[in-house]
Amino acid sequence: MAETTTTNPPVDFRTEPAGYKHWKLTFDGPVATLAMDVREDGGLRPGYELKLNSYDLGVDIELYDALQRLRFEHPEVGAVILTSGKERVFCAGANIRMLGQSSHAWKVNFCKFTNETRNAIEEASSESKQVWLTAVNGPCAGGGYELALATEWIVMADDGNTAVSLPEVPLLAVLPGTGGLTRLIDKRKVRRDRADFFCTTEEGVKGARAVEWSLVDEAVPRSRLAETVTQRARELAAKTDRPRAARGVALTPLARTIEGDRIAYTHVRCALDRRRGIAEITTAAPAAPPADPAAALAQGAAFWPLAVARELDDLILHLRTNEEQIGLWVFRTTGAADVVEAHDRLLLGHPGDWFLREVRLYLKRVLKRIDVSSRSVFALIEPGSCFAGTLLELALAADRSYMLDGTRPGEPTPPATLRLTAANFGAYPT
């Protein structure tokens, strides 16, 4: 395996429920429950304990995987209850000792990934119609409360002990991160003076006041917490347009090989030039698309747009986290633009199909991840490339794009072109 920029082993973002250390996922018809039960000795790096359900990158990698599987593998689920598996504690937020021993680059990537995951939770509720709600069964502080804020409904135990708080200002002298104050004011419509007071008090806000200030939606006796949140979940699940009888798509293990400075997937490959700090990323177009949504569903995780989204997603996360010295990403494509456009017609031509909707939303999330990554991004548009429709978005996300004028001597390929499709007019907003 190629050397990395740290002495720690590379972080692998590929996981599955059987390998979870920190989360328990259960199902009851149209309602799923995702319980956070962080193992204190299960940190991704040595040197800290994950006490009070505090989290590090490893905890959030599992959360992201669970979110993806809920959306693709469980179309029957219309509501997801997020709660704690520990008695009388919800989540203390990001682990302070972990942050204290981390480099600046690690902290940037960690915070970026956690917020991208919370954005995906919000998107699941609004776009996938798989609504998330939170059962706060104990103190909920910092990043723990920001996790709850990403859901659409928050029910809190009213027991004199449970409180929500953003104690970064009084305890750490920093503003609440990853959207905390923004979500309070813009999403939950908390008054600005109350938000200012809230983030300067470390003890937080409890019970009736938390409801009055719109910090939570309900505060109920602890004895009624499970009953209340389950009832709300079933009410929300009844409103979804997700097909309860549909067959989900298993997100099979992602095939990836790393040999020296080369990373290869089925449709995406990457060559690293460490001396120059460059990653050259090439995405290949597939064969002809399936005939209709049913045929696309039958292909499952091998359906080209889904496969490419998964491969690019994993590669970008790998490069961001494990290859800090690679400062320039260069995107190339290869294959037939007609085939890419045909896939776009299938993706966009069936707006009511749950699976194709999930694939479109996933592609949008991957493109946003590229857009906000702290790297320079170039696109090289050459003869034989297929920057059309969805793949054209890679060039549009780049900081600079360069197109070869004409052809190279002796090459039979036609000149480079760009092609707009319907996918470039609103399907992937950034």
Legacy VTK file of the C-alpha trace (Angstrom):
# vtk DataFile Version 3.0
C-alpha trace
ASCII
DATASET POLYDATA
POINTS 430 float
0.000 0.000 0.000
1.195 3.496 -0.750
2.771 5.530 2.004
0.566 8.125 3.645
1.398 11.456 5.154
0.931 10.218 8.736
2.254 7.341 10.811
-1.284 6.154 11.493
-2.909 3.583 9.205
-5.091 5.024 6.444
-8.721 5.664 7.294
-11.109 3.370 5.437
-14.582 4.825 4.894
-15.978 1.473 3.767
-17.983 -0.338 6.425
-21.226 -2.272 6.932
-23.684 -2.854 9.791
-22.024 -6.116 10.839
-18.861 -4.142 11.565
-20.419 -1.253 13.498
-18.881 -0.527 16.899
-20.974 2.472 17.859
-24.474 2.217 16.359
-27.373 -0.226 16.513
-29.918 -0.211 13.678
-33.322 -1.861 14.162
-36.560 -1.906 12.177
-40.251 -1.972 13.016
-42.195 -1.813 9.770
-41.991 1.715 8.332
-39.968 3.004 11.309
-36.247 2.451 11.841
-34.355 3.243 15.041
-30.688 4.201 14.998
-29.259 4.105 18.513
-25.905 5.701 19.337
-23.990 3.484 21.763
-20.373 4.566 21.441
-17.689 2.199 22.679
-15.347 4.151 24.930
-12.354 2.108 23.763
-13.378 2.206 20.097
-11.621 5.382 18.985
-10.234 5.562 15.475
-6.880 6.735 16.835
-5.135 5.972 20.148
-4.878 8.531 22.931
-8.480 9.213 23.956
-11.625 7.535 25.264
-15.036 8.189 23.751
-16.873 8.891 26.996
-20.484 10.109 27.287
-21.291 9.078 23.712
-18.782 11.587 22.372
-17.709 10.900 18.824
-14.732 10.894 16.503
-14.441 10.299 12.770
-14.967 6.557 13.169
-18.361 7.105 14.808
-19.454 9.381 11.982
-18.225 6.976 9.286
-20.661 4.414 10.668
-23.443 7.010 10.881
-22.894 7.935 7.238
-22.978 4.286 6.193
-26.219 3.704 8.111
-27.762 6.768 6.462
-26.833 5.500 2.999
-28.191 2.023 3.670
-31.453 3.362 5.066
-32.025 5.346 1.884
-31.076 2.649 -0.629
-31.703 -0.671 1.094
-34.931 0.220 2.916
-37.495 1.968 0.719
-40.171 0.765 3.152
-38.814 3.018 5.916
-40.549 6.388 6.083
-39.206 7.615 9.427
-35.966 7.163 11.376
-35.687 7.655 15.139
-32.250 8.847 16.224
-31.579 8.193 19.901
-28.974 7.065 22.409
-28.399 3.499 23.485
-27.000 4.671 26.825
-29.074 5.452 29.897
-29.480 9.149 30.725
-26.978 10.504 28.215
-27.630 11.405 24.603
-24.345 12.734 23.200
-21.597 15.016 24.498
-20.513 16.028 20.997
-17.114 15.699 19.360
-14.480 14.222 21.644
-12.361 17.078 22.999
-9.219 15.004 23.571
-9.419 13.739 20.002
-9.623 17.303 18.712
-6.803 18.408 21.004
-4.343 15.874 19.607
-5.385 16.284 15.959
-3.692 18.382 13.304
-5.489 21.364 11.818
-6.016 19.501 8.541
-7.547 16.530 10.365
-9.939 18.794 12.262
-10.982 20.565 9.050
-11.735 17.276 7.291
-13.467 15.861 10.373
-15.778 18.858 10.778
-16.439 18.984 7.042
-17.399 15.309 6.898
-19.646 15.504 9.962
-21.525 18.482 8.548
-21.873 16.814 5.144
-23.435 13.847 6.936
-25.849 16.105 8.825
-26.744 17.839 5.557
-27.498 14.399 4.123
-29.820 13.676 7.065
-31.707 16.888 6.306
-31.855 15.968 2.629
-33.200 12.510 3.499
-36.078 14.163 5.337
-36.871 16.803 2.721
-36.065 15.071 -0.573
-36.132 11.313 0.072
-39.235 11.563 2.296
-37.487 9.448 4.918
-38.012 11.781 7.859
-35.595 11.772 10.789
-36.560 12.650 14.356
-34.644 12.605 17.629
-35.421 11.187 21.061
-33.176 13.068 23.509
-32.955 10.810 26.561
-30.173 12.622 28.420
-27.792 15.599 28.293
-27.298 16.667 24.681
-24.387 19.055 24.165
-22.340 20.636 21.395
-22.089 18.380 18.373
-24.648 16.078 19.978
-27.235 18.837 19.818
-26.115 19.725 16.291
-26.842 16.112 15.358
-30.351 16.482 16.790
-30.759 19.804 14.967
-30.255 17.994 11.662
-33.470 16.043 12.247
-36.986 17.383 11.667
-38.526 16.765 15.088
-36.907 16.688 18.533
-38.587 15.111 21.571
-36.758 15.589 24.879
-37.156 13.895 28.239
-38.481 16.356 30.825
-36.838 14.925 33.931
-34.988 17.839 35.516
-31.651 16.519 34.255
-31.867 16.386 30.460
-30.858 19.609 28.708
-29.735 20.756 25.281
-26.728 23.049 25.006
-24.105 24.543 22.724
-21.380 25.231 25.318
-18.556 26.021 22.895
-18.413 29.731 23.778
-18.160 29.428 27.595
-16.030 26.275 27.605
-13.883 26.489 24.458
-14.102 30.162 23.431
-15.176 29.239 19.898
-18.496 29.562 18.111
-20.635 26.426 17.734
-19.415 24.651 14.626
-20.882 22.792 11.638
-23.992 24.913 11.396
-25.159 25.008 15.018
-26.202 28.649 15.270
-27.264 28.713 11.618
-29.651 25.825 12.168
-30.999 27.439 15.329
-31.856 30.717 13.626
-32.587 29.776 10.012
-34.092 26.323 10.470
-35.732 26.389 13.898
-36.442 30.165 13.849
-35.025 30.732 17.329
-34.931 34.416 18.241
-31.431 35.843 17.890
-31.289 37.154 21.455
-32.255 33.727 22.771
-29.690 32.051 20.513
-27.002 34.419 21.839
-27.910 33.605 25.437
-28.193 29.894 24.702
-24.675 29.581 23.291
-23.099 31.447 26.212
-24.479 29.250 28.997
-22.837 25.901 29.592
-25.686 24.358 31.600
-28.070 24.519 28.647
-31.861 24.741 28.612
-34.340 22.165 29.899
-37.979 21.181 29.676
-40.687 23.758 29.049
-38.227 26.573 28.339
-36.529 24.496 25.626
-39.933 24.052 23.958
-40.869 27.724 24.405
-37.604 28.814 22.790
-38.059 26.305 19.909
-34.859 24.489 20.863
-36.878 21.251 20.858
-40.390 20.426 19.692
-41.675 18.476 22.686
-40.648 17.794 26.273
-42.380 14.811 27.851
-41.897 12.780 31.040
-39.160 10.197 30.687
-41.719 7.419 31.148
-43.508 8.582 27.986
-40.477 9.402 25.820
-40.331 6.136 23.850
-44.105 6.043 23.365
-44.276 9.659 22.189
-41.403 9.501 19.737
-42.689 6.224 18.268
-46.113 7.765 17.754
-44.599 10.806 16.030
-42.467 8.540 13.848
-45.480 6.535 12.706
-47.371 9.739 11.931
-44.483 10.977 9.798
-43.981 7.603 8.106
-47.643 7.569 7.075
-47.054 10.691 4.954
-44.130 9.378 2.906
-44.272 8.565 -0.792
-41.658 5.823 -0.417
-42.996 2.452 -1.651
-43.417 0.058 1.264
-43.555 -3.014 -0.957
-40.515 -2.148 -3.080
-37.306 -4.145 -3.044
-34.287 -2.240 -1.800
-30.841 -2.131 -3.373
-28.068 -3.776 -1.376
-24.960 -1.605 -1.187
-22.545 -4.447 -1.772
-18.914 -4.071 -0.639
-17.104 -1.549 -2.798
-14.295 -3.124 -4.819
-11.104 -1.083 -4.527
-7.458 -1.906 -5.065
-4.479 0.199 -4.012
-1.168 -0.714 -5.601
1.658 1.709 -5.045
0.444 5.106 -6.206
-2.573 3.772 -8.081
-6.121 3.415 -6.787
-8.598 1.506 -8.937
-12.337 0.870 -8.831
-14.602 -0.542 -11.534
-15.284 2.781 -13.303
-12.909 5.212 -11.568
-9.157 5.119 -11.326
-6.654 7.465 -9.724
-2.909 7.899 -10.259
-0.916 9.813 -7.637
2.148 11.872 -8.494
3.531 12.529 -5.030
6.494 14.555 -6.230
4.199 17.116 -7.850
1.317 16.655 -5.394
-1.203 15.681 -8.091
-4.000 13.105 -8.232
-5.182 12.281 -11.756
-8.733 10.917 -11.558
-10.331 9.273 -14.597
-14.000 8.287 -14.782
-15.066 5.888 -17.528
-18.446 5.825 -19.236
-20.259 2.468 -19.266
-21.971 0.391 -21.905
-25.569 1.060 -22.928
-27.981 1.986 -20.112
-30.790 -0.265 -18.871
-34.072 0.052 -20.723
-36.242 1.333 -17.882
-36.372 1.921 -14.098
-37.143 -1.742 -13.408
-34.029 -2.805 -15.299
-31.973 -0.181 -13.451
-33.257 -1.505 -10.126
-32.390 -5.037 -11.205
-28.778 -3.953 -11.758
-28.679 -2.761 -8.145
-25.350 -1.378 -6.968
-23.884 -2.104 -10.423
-26.154 0.517 -12.041
-23.528 2.842 -13.520
-24.625 6.209 -12.035
-24.863 4.650 -8.559
-21.582 2.775 -8.954
-19.772 5.930 -10.109
-21.251 7.955 -7.246
-20.053 5.391 -4.693
-16.590 5.144 -6.227
-16.046 8.897 -6.497
-17.417 9.377 -2.988
-15.004 6.854 -1.496
-12.061 8.193 -3.491
-12.673 11.821 -2.515
-12.974 10.893 1.163
-9.813 8.775 0.911
-7.824 11.578 -0.719
-9.094 14.256 1.659
-8.246 12.236 4.760
-5.243 10.098 3.843
-3.421 12.137 1.196
-2.980 15.586 2.714
0.033 16.417 0.535
-1.882 15.868 -2.698
-3.056 19.412 -3.330
-4.330 19.199 -6.918
-7.017 16.874 -8.257
-7.202 16.575 -12.048
-10.406 15.095 -13.463
-10.537 13.281 -16.789
-13.258 11.221 -18.449
-13.209 8.576 -21.134
-15.903 6.918 -23.213
-18.948 7.789 -25.284
-20.880 10.952 -24.469
-23.988 9.413 -26.066
-24.054 6.714 -23.391
-23.714 9.253 -20.577
-26.580 11.271 -22.057
-28.709 8.121 -22.321
-28.181 7.451 -18.614
-29.166 11.047 -17.871
-32.402 10.608 -19.809
-33.208 7.554 -17.714
-32.328 9.280 -14.429
-34.366 12.395 -15.171
-37.200 10.848 -17.144
-38.822 9.118 -14.172
-39.156 11.669 -11.351
-41.539 9.445 -9.390
-39.232 6.439 -9.179
-37.773 6.164 -5.671
-34.535 4.431 -6.721
-33.641 6.835 -9.523
-34.440 9.729 -7.178
-31.988 8.365 -4.616
-29.285 7.993 -7.262
-29.787 11.589 -8.438
-29.597 12.871 -4.874
-26.465 10.832 -4.200
-24.746 12.229 -7.287
-25.636 15.717 -6.087
-24.086 15.027 -2.675
-20.877 13.730 -4.260
-20.585 16.786 -6.499
-21.102 19.036 -3.485
-18.399 17.119 -1.614
-15.969 17.801 -4.460
-17.027 21.440 -4.555
-16.236 22.100 -0.876
-13.051 20.028 -0.637
-9.987 22.054 0.301
-8.061 21.154 -2.827
-7.432 22.751 -6.196
-9.488 20.980 -8.862
-8.747 20.997 -12.593
-10.578 19.284 -15.451
-8.798 18.249 -18.661
-11.181 18.000 -21.620
-9.376 15.967 -24.258
-10.149 13.936 -27.387
-11.967 10.770 -26.339
-13.403 12.334 -23.199
-17.108 12.342 -22.333
-17.787 15.482 -20.329
-21.517 15.309 -20.968
-24.438 15.861 -18.630
-23.701 14.386 -15.218
-19.983 14.000 -15.971
-19.838 17.574 -17.256
-20.653 18.586 -13.686
-17.143 17.428 -12.733
-15.723 20.108 -15.017
-18.204 22.676 -13.719
-17.151 21.884 -10.142
-13.484 22.385 -11.048
-11.579 25.584 -10.338
-10.143 25.519 -13.856
-10.986 23.558 -16.997
-8.694 23.155 -19.995
-9.830 21.878 -23.402
-7.453 20.683 -26.108
-8.058 22.565 -29.354
-8.076 19.982 -32.131
-6.491 16.551 -31.844
-3.078 15.147 -31.063
-0.977 14.098 -34.065
-1.578 10.503 -35.036
-4.624 9.981 -32.808
-7.852 8.843 -34.518
-10.161 10.165 -31.808
-12.412 13.136 -32.661
-11.784 16.559 -31.104
-12.822 17.201 -27.531
-16.352 18.446 -26.928
-18.633 19.448 -24.082
-22.272 18.405 -24.078
-25.109 19.821 -22.024
-28.053 17.608 -21.109
-31.122 18.163 -18.968
-28.987 17.094 -15.995
-27.117 20.408 -16.205
-30.212 22.527 -15.642
-31.119 22.089 -11.994
-30.627 18.405 -11.214
-27.364 19.017 -9.370
-27.513 22.448 -7.750
-24.605 23.515 -5.607
LINES 1 431
430 0 1 2 3 4 5 6 7 8 9 10 11 12 13 14 15 16 17 18 19 20 21 22 23 24 25 26 27 28 29 30 31 32 33 34 35 36 37 38 39 40 41 42 43 44 45 46 47 48 49 50 51 52 53 54 55 56 57 58 59 60 61 62 63 64 65 66 67 68 69 70 71 72 73 74 75 76 77 78 79 80 81 82 83 84 85 86 87 88 89 90 91 92 93 94 95 96 97 98 99 100 101 102 103 104 105 106 107 108 109 110 111 112 113 114 115 116 117 118 119 120 121 122 123 124 125 126 127 128 129 130 131 132 133 134 135 136 137 138 139 140 141 142 143 144 145 146 147 148 149 150 151 152 153 154 155 156 157 158 159 160 161 162 163 164 165 166 167 168 169 170 171 172 173 174 175 176 177 178 179 180 181 182 183 184 185 186 187 188 189 190 191 192 193 194 195 196 197 198 199 200 201 202 203 204 205 206 207 208 209 210 211 212 213 214 215 216 217 218 219 220 221 222 223 224 225 226 227 228 229 230 231 232 233 234 235 236 237 238 239 240 241 242 243 244 245 246 247 248 249 250 251 252 253 254 255 256 257 258 259 260 261 262 263 264 265 266 267 268 269 270 271 272 273 274 275 276 277 278 279 280 281 282 283 284 285 286 287 288 289 290 291 292 293 294 295 296 297 298 299 300 301 302 303 304 305 306 307 308 309 310 311 312 313 314 315 316 317 318 319 320 321 322 323 324 325 326 327 328 329 330 331 332 333 334 335 336 337 338 339 340 341 342 343 344 345 346 347 348 349 350 351 352 353 354 355 356 357 358 359 360 361 362 363 364 365 366 367 368 369 370 371 372 373 374 375 376 377 378 379 380 381 382 383 384 385 386 387 388 389 390 391 392 393 394 395 396 397 398 399 400 401 402 403 404 405 406 407 408 409 410 411 412 413 414 415 416 417 418 419 420 421 422 423 424 425 426 427 428 429
